[in-house]
């Protein structure tokens, strides 16, 4: 399963780390992420507050699961 984690904080780092350890997850992507998240996921420079940009990224990646960590993008 291809996944996309939205956000830059510690919560998102924990989510990306857990997803990276799941044997059912083939790819972990994060937007915009941070250097720590970048150790377990591919980072993408997308503004998490621009819904259209996040949706376009998820579509282009073929993400099957998108996890939004921060409240603001929700």
C-alpha positions as MATLAB code, in Angstrom:
seq = 'XXXXXXXXXXXXXXXXXXXXXXXXXXXXXXXXXXXXXXXXXXXXXXXXXXXXXXXXXXXXXXXXXXXXXXXXXX';
ca = [
       0.000    0.000    0.000;
       1.265    3.488   -0.868;
       0.757    6.045    1.900;
       1.004    9.815    2.251;
       1.437   11.569    5.593;
       0.530   15.264    5.738;
       2.342   17.480    8.244;
       5.718   18.419    9.713;
       5.647   17.621   13.421;
       6.453   14.887   15.869;
       3.014   13.301   15.488;
       3.549   12.975   11.750;
       7.041   11.574   12.318;
       5.583    8.874   14.581;
       2.904    8.082   11.985;
       5.434    7.843    9.157;
       7.740    5.667   11.262;
       4.909    3.289   12.160;
       3.780    3.091    8.536;
       7.344    2.418    7.362;
       7.477   -0.606    9.690;
       4.204   -2.086    8.439;
       4.880   -4.975    6.047;
       1.709   -4.098    4.106;
       3.044   -0.613    3.285;
       5.226   -0.479    0.182;
       5.875    3.291    0.114;
       5.688    6.116    2.639;
       5.556    9.688    1.351;
       5.230   12.878    3.389;
       4.311   16.455    2.584;
       5.994   18.633    3.473;
       7.618   16.544    6.213;
      10.868   17.351    8.032;
      14.413   15.910    8.069;
      13.462   13.244   10.621;
      10.487   12.115    8.572;
      12.768   12.134    5.534;
      14.691    9.232    7.060;
      11.671    6.931    6.641;
       9.657    8.617    3.871;
      10.042   10.407    0.571;
       9.428   14.119    1.113;
       7.403   16.353   -1.198;
       7.409   20.160   -1.100;
       3.658   20.745   -0.950;
       1.868   23.305    1.212;
      -0.274   21.234    3.561;
      -2.868   24.019    3.731;
      -3.588   23.954   -0.015;
      -6.088   21.137   -0.376;
      -5.902   21.050   -4.163;
      -2.110   20.603   -4.061;
      -2.358   17.812   -1.485;
      -5.059   16.057   -3.516;
      -3.000   16.384   -6.713;
       0.039   14.906   -4.965;
      -1.969   12.007   -3.533;
      -3.406   11.285   -6.974;
      -0.049   11.499   -8.743;
       1.516    9.126   -6.201;
      -1.389    6.695   -6.354;
      -1.672    6.941   -2.568;
      -4.109    4.434   -1.149;
      -4.053    5.987    2.335;
      -3.606    9.643    3.259;
      -3.059   10.466    6.934;
      -3.491   14.116    7.941;
      -1.726   14.839   11.218;
      -2.275   18.551   11.977;
      -5.690   20.054   12.591;
      -5.323   23.035   10.242;
      -5.374   21.044    6.965;
      -8.406   19.101    8.093;
];
